[in-house]
Amino acid sequence: MLDTYFESPKMLAHLSAGPSGPYMDGFAAWLERSGYDLSVAVRYLRAAAHIGHFTLEQGGTLANMDLLAFSGHLRTCRCPRPKGGRRNHHTIYGARRYREYLVAIGVGQCGSTPESQNADPAIIVEYQRWLRKHRGAAESTVRLYSRDAADLLTALGDDPGRWDAKGVRGHFLDRASKCGAGTAEKLTTGLRAFLRYLSARGQCQADLDLAVPAFASWRLARLPRYLTAEQVDSLIAACDGSSPGRRRDRAIILLLARLGLRAGDVGGLRIGDIEWEAGMLRVSGKGRYQVRLPLSQDVGDAILDYLACRTPTRECDHIFVRNIAPYRPFKRGDGVSSAVKCAMKRAGIVSPAKGAHVLRHTAATQMLRHGVPLDQIGLVLRHRGIDTTACYAKADVNLLKEIAQPWPEALS
């Protein structure tokens, strides 16, 4: 596979003879499958050979390459055949991709050491397993709740049986005084969830979760932030074009604006989730709660247009992938929100909220204005309670004017 990128017999012999030699052909094939351009792949292959020689000189092995030390070495590198620029950013990026490849084939180790991978106490590890299995929590939620639980353990000690309400309340007030309102709300939820988990297992006092103070926040106090119909049309028009990137963004925005999906829902969509003959879309959101939503004609056409020009990926069946190599699906909903933000900037839309979630609010508001009952809107948005959907009732000001009662005049 190396002869696809190099013609010189001397260079081929150099790459094959070094410490990285046994894996260079496989790495070259991996780069090709990932969609890297020829010039980039050449630099990455040179970087793989470079870090192989460096690791050997340092007395290490390919299983535990030190990228930090290699980065420091590049500042004063005097190796005879780096051939990619000693300080070129491709060199360190290529080394990272090479380590990623070695990890994928079972040769290398992840950047964190085995000790740091198991640094969490056993009680936190069990809590994480419980969140995934019994609550269906997303990895982002698991990380957030685990962080709050670990901070509580550090502050109050490793034995939850000795915790009391005063200590729990003091820890919360100390943390809440150093963060914003949104973070404090999440802290309340995370701490209560952890304390309920411990209480159910008999590891702490019963009802200790009640010691976490309620944070002053009224769910229906704010108006939902959304775009007007004209702004949505401008946003969709900003994605016109034949390039894969524009077609991808158009399909993403239509899914968000028509069906009210979350960014994570869109990023996790797979080709098998679309029932083309039935015109339905299967979506699995928070808590593994799966529903089937109707797929409108314009949304289906936009997805087909994107799939027709999308760079083929052999190793995943996700619908939406990155526009640059490596062509991988989005790990989280952040990539989807970034695509929406870029489209809003192209369209010149000024909005108090940017990202994918504003289109979810927009979809709900438009459904309400077209006469869709709140309970059905809640089904589409997959809300667990009608109270969550009720906030959209305030968005239809014209309807509220019809039912508003006149203010009585003061009696003399």
Buried (B, 14 or more C-beta within 10 A) or exposed (E): BBEBBBEEEEBBEBBBEBBBBEBBBBBBBBBBBBBBEEEBBBBBBBBBBBBBBBBBEEEBBBEEBBBEEBBEBBEEBEBEBBBBBBEBEBBBBBBBBBBBBBBEEEBBBEBEEEEEEEEBBEBBEBBBEBBBEEBBBBEEBBEBBBEBBBBBBEBBEEEBEEBEBEBBBBBBEEBBEEEEEEBBBBBBBBBBBBBBBBBEEEBBBEEBBBBBEEBEEEEEEEEBBBBEEEBBEBBBEBBEEEEBBBBBBBBBBBBBBBBBBBBBBBBBBBEEBBEEEEEBBBBBBBEEEEBEBEBBEEBBEBBEBBBEEBEEBEEEEBBBBBBEBBBBBBEBBBBBBBBBBBBBEBBEBEBEBBBBBBBBBBBBBBBBBEEBEBEEBBBBBBBEEEEBBBBBBBBEEEBEEEEEEEEEEEEE
